[in-house]
Each structure stands twice: as C-alpha cells, then as structure tokens.
C-alpha cells in the first residue's frame, strides 16, 4: 500500500473553481481525505493506492485538470 499527501495549486477562471475541482477529486476512490487550504496551496489530498504506478497515474490524471497549475506529492512513510 502506498499513501501520499498531494498539494495542488489552482488557477481560477470562474467563481467556484476550487470547490468544483475539490468536488471532482473527492469522487475518486483513491482519495481518502481532502480539503481546501489557505496559503501557497489551494487543495490537499491524502491518497492511498496499492502500487506506486497507480499513484503516478492518479497524479498525472489530476495534472490534466485545466484549473490545476501544479502539484506537489509527498509520500507518507509511516
């Protein structure tokens, strides 16, 4: 099992874009916890997958969202 903290920076073009992105991300079965943050990043996710390749696919999928301008992934080791 692999677990990671994923931090996202969002560029909003509309009124509720952070909430919209967060709502779509919460639907993903790999996302165990999520929320909005105040500061350098806009959204945090805690994701859990069986294999590291699945984590790579998840992050690449998230980076494909038009409003996501960057992600930072931190693997959780304990």
N, C-alpha and C positions, 0 to 999 in steps of 0.2 A: 504494500500500500504506500502511495506517495501523497503527501499533503503539502500545500503551498499557500502562502499569502500572496495574492495578486493585487497590485495597486494600479489604478487607472487614472489617467488624465483625460478629461473630456473637453471637447470644444463645442459649445452650444451654439446652434444656429436658430433655435426656437426657444420658447418659454420653458418647457419642462423636459429638456433633453436628458438631463442627468437622471431624472426619475424614470424616463422611458427606457434608457439603457439599463438601469438597475432592474427594472421590472422584467426585461427580457432575460437578463443574466440570472435572476432568481429562478427562472423556469428550468435552467439546465440542471440535470440530475447530479452533476459533479460538484456543483456549488452548494456547500453545506451551510455557509453563513455569508452574509453580505450587508453592506450598508454604505451610507454617504459619509464623507469625512470633510473636515474643514482644514484647509492648508494647501500644501503642494499638490496633493492628490485629491480626486473627487469621489472615488469609489474604492472600497476594499472588498475583496472576496477571499474566502477560505475555501479552497477546492481540494477534493480528495479523489484520487484515481487509483486503479490497480497497477498500472505500468507507467514509466516515465514518458513513453511515446504518446500516451493518452494525454498527459499534461501538456506536452508540446502542441498537440492538435488542438486542445482547448484554448491555449494562449493564442495560437495562430488564428483560430476562429474569432476570438474576442478582438484581436487586432484588425480584423476585417470589417468591424462595425464602422460606419462612416464618421461617427462622432468621437471615436476613440483615437486620440492623437499619440498616446504612448502607454506602455505597460511596464511594470517592474515586477518580477517574480522572485519571491524569496521562498526557498524550500524550508519546510519545517522539519527539524531533525529529531524532535522528541515528542 
